[in-house]
Amino acid sequence: MRARSTCTGPSRAPIEATWTASTVSTPLEKDNMTTVPKFILLGFQASQNIRILMFLLLLVFYCFTISMNLLIINLVSTSKNLHTPMYFFLTQLSINDILLPTYIVPNMLHIMLSCTGTITYIGCMTQLYFFGGSEASECFLLSVMSYDRYVAICNPLHYTSIMTSTYCVTLAIISWLVAFSIMSFLMIPILMLKFCGSNTIDHFYCDFVAILELSCSDTYSLQMVVSLLGVPIILIPILTIIFSYIKIIITILRIPSSIGRQKAFSTCCSHLTVVSIFYWTMFGVYVLPTRGQSSTISKILSLLYTVFTPLLNPIIYSIKNKDIKKALQEHMYKHLRS
């Protein structure tokens, strides 16, 4: 019997029945069976031709994302003109933008070709941990970058004495450590969740919301923990960015010449664009109400959030930054000459 060429309307009954049958026993055995051995990721349900097209597009985007961010890291590390705090933090952002899609895209590409994919319970929890840690790291790194622009514009005479190499490295390390430490704390109640029903996730990765919906445990306390941890992860970085740019705008408006104002604002334009794209896509996925929203729209929003944002960041900094353009021209000239 030939396999169907589409993934529309997958039969979930056999999958769920297998799991349910393995767990229905005595009450004592049912309490012990609290962890599913694996999850079924449905991915995008579409015809084979559309899935192949999406596979090729995502593969190209992923390769381009990795290449562009590696190029930024290489340019900053080799060009002496880019050995400044702003570009040091940009390399940290590029590292994060390499890691973030890497946790998601390879398995997503596999799902594109096979209609559905499986991921072990441990693999799902690991993916959730590193993905969440990277998202939190990006929040902190973007706030640190806004602080750097605040010091550069509002306190230029003391910029070099404040933003020393040691201080910049310390800020970067704190951003990474705090992000993954908070995520480690959050994973404790997540690992205690019980799963006694379906193990099918209608998504292309182990999303936090989807896992909560599958759990048969009382998730109220976990949701409270998430709300509390949202303060240091989201609220504090956002307030830092807003405060920094309020001070920056006030300082720029006090500059007498229009050329000086334009030059000062141009140093913040790329960062402000990246911040806007990152937070608007994140709010679109997790904050805005999803009632009445189809699973396909939810997946597309998540795709923008997990795949396209890491691709746009290096492009924005490359297009709007004269220093990086100059470093890229010098880099290409050296390679062509050699």
Buried (B, 14 or more C-beta within 10 A) or exposed (E): EEEEEBBEEBEBEEBBEEBBEEBEEEEEEEEEBBEBEBBBBBBBBBEBEBBEEBBEEBBEBBEEBBEBBBBBBBBBEEBEEBEBBBBBBBBBBBBBBBBBBBBBBEBBBBBBEEBBBBBEBEBBBBBBBBBBBBBBBBBBBBBBBBBBBBBBBBBEEEBEEBBEEEEBEEBBEEBBEBBBEBBEEBBEBBEEBBBBBBBBBBBBBBBBEBBBEBBEBEBEEBEEBBEEBBEBBBEBBBEBBEBBBEBBBEBBEEBEEEEEBEEBBEBBEBBBBBBEBBBBBBEBBBEEEBEEEEBEEBBBBBBBBBBBBBBBBBEBBBEBBEBBEBBBEBBEEEEEEE
